[in-house]
Amino acid sequence: MGWPARFVQMPFLRGTDGTVPISGTCILQIDLTSVDSTHVGANPGQPMRLTPDDDTSAVVEVLSYPSSDTLTQSFVGTRSSTTEVTVGTSFDNRAITFTITH
């Protein structure tokens, strides 16, 4: 598994020329490679939208798109332009965590 993460001015989904409709002051784009995130839900093929229950969260919303050619893209809209991102890994759980604070 590989991953770059970066703040972007214009969030584009790979292979398209349209911007991703996400709310937030800053947008963090996270690309995971060699990951199958094809999820089944009410709208297969559509992004999974996550919104925090708390208005004090550093995150406004997250859009996670299904895998395409072993690439999974997620976009995180933040409340602040002074957001701090910490990346951690867990070999036991085979997971990468992104902690976002402001």
VEXSEDO-441875 format. One record per residue: residue number from 1; x, y, z of N, C-alpha, C in turn. Coordinates in Angstrom, 2 decimals. Example, Ala and Ser with C-alpha at 12.3 -4.5 7.8 and 13.67 -1.06 7.14 Angstrom:
2
 num     n.X     n.Y     n.Z    ca.X    ca.Y    ca.Z     c.X     c.Y     c.Z
   1   13.19   -5.69    7.80   12.30   -4.50    7.80   13.20   -3.30    7.80
   2   12.85   -2.25    7.08   13.67   -1.06    7.14   12.90    0.03    7.87
***
This chain:
102
 num     n.X     n.Y     n.Z    ca.X    ca.Y    ca.Z     c.X     c.Y     c.Z
   1    0.85   -1.17    0.00    0.00    0.00    0.00    0.90    1.24    0.00
   2    0.51    2.19   -0.80    1.21    3.47   -0.84    0.21    4.59   -0.65
   3    0.70    5.76   -0.29   -0.22    6.87   -0.06    0.48    8.22   -0.12
   4    0.05    9.11   -0.97    0.41   10.52   -0.83   -0.81   11.26   -0.26
   5   -0.55   12.29    0.51   -1.61   13.17    1.02   -1.13   14.60    0.85
   6   -2.04   15.48    0.40   -1.65   16.87    0.17   -2.88   17.75    0.18
   7   -2.68   19.00    0.54   -3.76   19.98    0.44   -3.83   20.45   -1.00
   8   -5.05   20.58   -1.52   -5.24   21.00   -2.91   -6.19   22.19   -2.96
   9   -6.00   23.04   -3.95   -6.91   24.16   -4.15   -8.16   23.72   -4.88
  10   -7.98   22.87   -5.89   -9.10   22.36   -6.67   -9.08   20.84   -6.58
  11  -10.06   20.23   -5.91  -10.08   18.77   -5.78  -10.67   18.10   -7.02
  12   -9.84   17.38   -7.77  -10.28   16.67   -8.96  -10.21   15.17   -8.72
  13  -11.26   14.47   -9.12  -11.25   13.02   -9.07  -10.40   12.54  -10.24
  14   -9.54   11.57  -10.00   -8.64   11.05  -11.03   -9.42   10.64  -12.28
  15   -8.94   11.07  -13.43   -9.55   10.69  -14.70  -10.75   11.53  -15.09
  16  -11.03   12.61  -14.36  -12.15   13.48  -14.71  -11.67   14.92  -14.78
  17  -12.50   15.77  -15.37  -12.15   17.20  -15.41  -13.11   18.03  -14.54
  18  -13.95   17.35  -13.76  -14.87   18.05  -12.87  -14.34   18.05  -11.45
  19  -14.65   19.12  -10.73  -14.19   19.19   -9.35  -15.08   18.36   -8.43
  20  -14.52   17.93   -7.33  -15.24   17.14   -6.33  -16.06   18.11   -5.47
  21  -17.36   17.87   -5.32  -18.23   18.78   -4.56  -18.11   18.55   -3.05
  22  -17.14   19.19   -2.42  -16.91   19.00   -0.99  -16.84   20.34   -0.28
  23  -17.40   20.41    0.91  -17.40   21.63    1.70  -16.14   21.69    2.56
  24  -15.70   22.91    2.85  -14.57   23.10    3.74  -13.71   24.26    3.33
  25  -12.94   24.77    4.28  -12.03   25.88    4.03  -10.79   25.39    3.27
  26  -10.25   24.26    3.70   -9.11   23.61    3.03   -9.51   22.19    2.67
  27   -8.94   21.67    1.61   -9.26   20.32    1.16   -7.98   19.48    1.17
  28   -8.02   18.38    1.93   -6.92   17.43    1.97   -7.28   16.26    1.06
  29   -6.42   15.98    0.09   -6.63   14.85   -0.81   -5.72   13.71   -0.38
  30   -6.30   12.52   -0.19   -5.54   11.34    0.21   -5.75   10.28   -0.87
  31   -4.65    9.84   -1.48   -4.70    8.80   -2.50   -4.05    7.54   -1.93
  32   -4.81    6.46   -1.88   -4.28    5.17   -1.43   -4.11    4.27   -2.64
  33   -2.94    3.68   -2.80   -2.70    2.77   -3.91   -2.68    1.34   -3.41
  34   -3.03    0.42   -4.28   -3.10   -1.01   -3.98   -4.12   -1.32   -2.89
  35   -5.24   -0.61   -2.93   -6.32   -0.79   -1.96   -7.62   -0.99   -2.73
  36   -8.41   -1.96   -2.31   -9.73   -2.16   -2.91  -10.76   -1.62   -1.93
  37  -11.35   -0.48   -2.28  -12.35    0.13   -1.40  -13.73    0.08   -2.01
  38  -13.94   -0.80   -2.96  -15.25   -0.90   -3.57  -16.24   -1.27   -2.48
  39  -17.11   -0.32   -2.16  -18.06   -0.56   -1.09  -19.47   -0.72   -1.66
  40  -20.24   -1.52   -0.98  -21.63   -1.75   -1.38  -22.50   -0.98   -0.42
  41  -23.42   -0.24   -0.96  -24.31    0.54   -0.11  -25.55    0.94   -0.88
  42  -26.17    1.97   -0.41  -27.39    2.45   -1.05  -27.13    2.93   -2.48
  43  -25.94    3.49   -2.72  -25.59    4.02   -4.04  -24.25    3.45   -4.51
  44  -24.20    2.19   -4.93  -22.93    1.62   -5.38  -22.30    2.47   -6.48
  45  -20.98    2.61   -6.41  -20.27    3.41   -7.40  -20.21    4.88   -7.05
  46  -20.96    5.30   -6.06  -20.97    6.70   -5.63  -20.05    6.85   -4.41
  47  -19.59    8.07   -4.14  -18.72    8.26   -2.98  -19.46    8.04   -1.67
  48  -18.71    7.60   -0.67  -19.25    7.50    0.68  -19.01    8.86    1.34
  49  -20.07    9.46    1.87  -19.95   10.77    2.50  -20.05   10.59    4.01
  50  -19.06   11.12    4.72  -19.04   11.09    6.17  -19.04   12.52    6.70
  51  -19.91   12.80    7.65  -19.95   14.11    8.28  -19.92   13.94    9.80
  52  -19.06   14.69   10.49  -19.00   14.58   11.94  -20.29   15.08   12.59
  53  -20.61   14.50   13.74  -21.81   14.92   14.49  -21.57   16.20   15.26
  54  -20.32   16.59   15.43  -19.96   17.69   16.29  -19.44   18.88   15.48
  55  -20.02   20.07   15.70  -19.57   21.26   14.98  -18.19   21.73   15.40
  56  -17.63   21.19   16.47  -16.30   21.59   16.90  -15.21   20.74   16.24
  57  -15.61   19.75   15.45  -14.65   18.90   14.75  -13.84   19.73   13.76
  58  -12.58   19.36   13.56  -11.74   20.02   12.57  -12.19   19.69   11.15
  59  -12.99   18.62   11.00  -13.43   18.14    9.69  -14.88   18.52    9.45
  60  -15.18   19.08    8.27  -16.55   19.39    7.86  -17.19   18.16    7.25
  61  -16.48   17.53    6.30  -16.98   16.31    5.67  -15.85   15.57    4.98
  62  -16.10   14.29    4.70  -15.15   13.43    3.98  -15.91   12.75    2.85
  63  -15.32   12.76    1.66  -15.86   12.01    0.53  -14.82   10.96    0.15
  64  -15.23    9.69    0.18  -14.33    8.60   -0.16  -14.91    7.89   -1.38
  65  -14.14    7.87   -2.45  -14.60    7.30   -3.71  -14.17    5.84   -3.84
  66  -14.99    5.01   -4.51  -14.62    3.61   -4.73  -13.32    3.50   -5.54
  67  -12.65    2.38   -5.40  -11.38    2.14   -6.09  -11.55    2.20   -7.60
  68  -10.50    2.67   -8.26  -10.42    2.67   -9.71   -8.98    2.36  -10.07
  69   -8.76    1.23  -10.71   -7.40    0.81  -11.09   -6.47    0.81   -9.87
  70   -6.88    0.23   -8.78   -6.16    0.09   -7.51   -5.83    1.42   -6.83
  71   -6.54    2.49   -7.18   -6.37    3.78   -6.52   -7.68    4.17   -5.86
  72   -7.60    4.49   -4.59   -8.76    4.98   -3.85   -8.49    6.43   -3.47
  73   -9.43    7.32   -3.76   -9.27    8.72   -3.43  -10.27    9.14   -2.36
  74   -9.76    9.89   -1.39  -10.61   10.50   -0.38  -10.28   11.98   -0.30
  75  -11.30   12.77   -0.02  -11.14   14.21    0.12  -11.73   14.61    1.46
  76  -10.95   15.40    2.22  -11.36   15.83    3.55  -11.48   17.34    3.54
  77  -12.68   17.85    3.80  -12.90   19.29    3.91  -12.73   19.70    5.37
  78  -11.88   20.70    5.63  -11.61   21.11    7.01  -12.25   22.46    7.32
  79  -12.47   22.75    8.60  -13.07   24.01    9.04  -12.11   25.17    9.02
  80  -10.83   24.89    9.10   -9.83   25.93    9.30   -8.75   25.86    8.24
  81   -8.12   26.99    8.00   -6.99   26.99    7.07   -5.68   26.72    7.81
  82   -5.75   26.55    9.13   -4.56   26.25    9.93   -4.64   24.83   10.50
  83   -5.00   23.91    9.65   -5.19   22.51   10.03   -3.85   21.80   10.13
  84   -3.74   20.91   11.12   -2.54   20.08   11.28   -2.93   18.63   11.03
  85   -2.12   17.93   10.24   -2.38   16.53    9.90   -1.23   15.68   10.43
  86   -1.58   14.63   11.16   -0.60   13.67   11.66   -0.95   12.31   11.06
  87    0.06   11.63   10.54   -0.15   10.32    9.92    0.47    9.26   10.81
  88   -0.30    8.19   11.04    0.20    7.07   11.83   -0.10    5.77   11.13
  89    0.60    4.72   11.53    0.38    3.41   10.93    0.21    2.37   12.03
  90   -0.49    1.30   11.70   -0.64    0.16   12.58   -0.38   -1.10   11.76
  91    0.73   -1.74   12.01    1.05   -2.96   11.28    0.14   -4.11   11.70
  92   -0.25   -4.12   12.98   -1.14   -5.17   13.49   -2.50   -5.14   12.81
  93   -3.05   -3.93   12.63   -4.37   -3.77   12.01   -4.29   -3.49   10.52
  94   -3.07   -3.40    9.99   -2.87   -3.05    8.58   -3.65   -1.80    8.23
  95   -3.36   -0.71    8.97   -4.13    0.52    8.80   -3.22    1.75    8.80
  96   -3.68    2.77    8.12   -3.07    4.10    8.14   -4.11    5.03    8.75
  97   -3.69    5.88    9.70   -4.62    6.83   10.30   -4.16    8.25   10.00
  98   -5.12    9.10    9.71   -4.88   10.51    9.50   -5.61   11.26   10.59
  99   -4.89   11.91   11.50   -5.49   12.69   12.57   -5.43   14.15   12.17
 100   -6.61   14.79   12.16   -6.70   16.18   11.70   -7.18   17.04   12.85
 101   -6.40   18.06   13.19   -6.74   18.98   14.27   -6.62   20.41   13.78
 102   -7.25   21.31   14.54   -7.09   22.75   14.22   -6.97   23.54   15.47
***
